[in-house]
Amino acid sequence: MKRASNPESQSFVVDHALRQTSRKRPDMRKMPIRKAFTLLEPGPVVLVTTRDGGKNNVMTISWTMVTDFTPRFAMTTGPWNHSYAALRKTRECVLSIPTVDLLDQVVGAGTCSGSDTDKFEKLGLTPVKAEKVRPPLIRECLANIECKVIDIIPKHNILILKAVAVHVDRSRREKRTLHAVGDGTFVADGRRLNRRKRMRSKIPDGV
């Protein structure tokens, strides 16, 4: 059997398997509504750096989304996070994107407080000076997006961010990002399926 010669053909076997699975009799069961968010958890998980009063801090956030192609992002956080005060005061941050090999640092940053802990030192993360904002990049992360906070919606604990600079470590071999389920477990990126030709009319120029 010949191997498929293009990305779309290479995914045929996966698509066929999915169709075969979908024909099986469904076993739909009730789920507690309080767990509904675990079905729609976005991704990837990010580490958000802030700087206030000369002190760097970092927190773990899994609730983010893209709002347009400029690009702008939305992030959910609030007073329960120590970094929130710095975000409101300085109106800037960095979204650092970790990979699966940084899972323990991701969990560590989300289970201690910057109010009494130097998370960079504790977690072995390296701050790197950013270009356009005061919060640092994280050297160990796959990518870092420098952002300005352009709007805060207190009623829903949503911050709107505008990207002002982006840095990607092209030399990094591990590129799988993490997606939080919301119950203490994570999913790593899997196989990438290519439909670029069919979606060309929907893809912005240069992407």
N, C-alpha and C positions, 0 to 999 in steps of 0.2 A: 504493500500500500504506500503510495507516495505521500510525503509530508506536505501539508498545506503551504502554499507559496506566499501568502500575504496574511497580515494580522487578522483580517476579518474572517478568512477561511480557517485560520488556526483556532478560532473560538467556536467553530461549528460543533465540535464534539461536546463542548461545555453546554452550548445552547440546546443541543439534542437531549443531553442528559436532564437538563432542567425541564424540558417539555415532557419527557417520559415521567419524571417525578410528579409533575403537576396533574397527571392523569390518575394518580392514585387517589383513592377515596379520602377526602379531607377528614381530619379529626379535630374540628374546631371546639375549643373548650373555653369556658369563661375564665377571665383573668381579673383580679382585683383592680379597680380603676386607679388606685394609688400607684400601680406599677406600669401604667400606660406609657409614661415617659421613657421607660427603658426600651420601648420599641422604636422610638424616634430620636434617640440620643444622636446628636450630630458629631462631627469630628473634623479634623483630628483634635485630640487633646492638645492644649497649648500651655506653655509656661509664660506668664505675664510678668514682665519686670517693671518696676516703678522706682523712682528715686525722690526722696523727700528729706530735707534737712541734712543732706550729705550722706544719707544712708540708702544703699540699694536694697531692694526686696524683690521676692519672686513668689508668685502663687500659681496654683494649678487651676485651670478653667477648662471645662468640657462643653459649656454652653456658649457657642459662638456660631455666627452665620455670615455669609456674604450677602450684602444688600444691593450692590450694583457693581458694574464693571470698572468704576473709576480708580481704584476700588474703595468701597466703604464696607465696614464690618459692623455687626452688632454683637455685643457681649453682655451676658447677664451676670451681675454681681451686685453686692449691696453692703450695708454697714456691718454685716456679719463677717466680712473679710477685712483684715487689717489694711490691705492695700487700697481699699475703696477710698479712704480719706485722702491718700496721695493722688489717686486718679482725679478726684474732685478738685483738689487744690492745684495740681500742676498741669492737668489736662494733657498728659502725654504718657505713653507706655511703649513697650516693645512686646509683640507677640512672637515668642520663640517656639519653634515647632520641633519637639523631640521625636526621636525614633524609638523602636522597641527596646534597644539596648539601654535606654535611659528610664525604663519603667520604674525602677526603685526610686530614682530621683523625682520622678513625676508624683509618685505616691507620697514620698517624703515631704515634698513642697506643699502638698495638700493636707498634710496631717500634723503640721506644726505651725506656729504663728510667728510672723515677723516682728511682733511686738516684743518678744523676748528671745528671739533666735536669729543669728546671722545665717540665713539659709544657704547662701553661696558657700560659706565656709563649711557648714555642716554637711552639705550634699556634694561637695567637691565640684561645684560649678564655677566656671571662669567668666567673670564679667569683662566685656570688651567695649570700649568707647564707641558710642553710636555717632552717626553723622549729623542728624538733625534734631535729636531729642536727648534729654539728659539721662533717662534710664538706659542701662547697658544692654548690649546684645549678650547672648550666651554662646560662648565658643563651641561648646559640645553639641549644640543643636544643629539640625539639618538646615534650617532657614530662620531668619529673623526679619520681622516686619516692623519698622518704626512707625508709630502711629500718634496722631493728635486726637484728643477727645473733642468732638465737635458738637455733641449734644448728649444730654443726660435726661432720661425719662424716669423720674423717681417712682411714679405710680407702678411701673412694671419692672423696676430695677434693671433697666436696659441702658447701656452706654453705646453711642454711635461713634465709631472710630474711622478716621481717614488715614490711609497709608501715605507716608511721605518718603519712604526709602525702603528698599528690600534687598536682603543679602542671602545668597544661597551657597552652601558649601558643596561645590561640584565634585570635590575629591572624596567625599564620604561614600563608603561602600554600602553601609546600611542605610536604606532609604524608606523602610517600612514605617509608617506612622501608626499611632495608637488611637483607638476609638473606645471611649468609656461606655459601658452598658448602663452604669448607674447603680449597680448592685455590688460593686467591689471587683468586678471582672472587666477585662479589656479584650478587644478584638484587634488583631494586627491586620494591616493591609494585605490583601491577597493578590491574585492574578489580575492584571489590567486587561480589559476587553476593549478593542479598538473599533469605534464606529465613526471615526472622524469624517470619512467621505460622505456618509449619509447625513451627518449633522453639520456639514460645512456652512450652510446658510444661517445657522444659529450661533456659530463660534465667532467671537469678536476678532477683528484683524490683528494679526501679530501674536495670536495665542496658539 
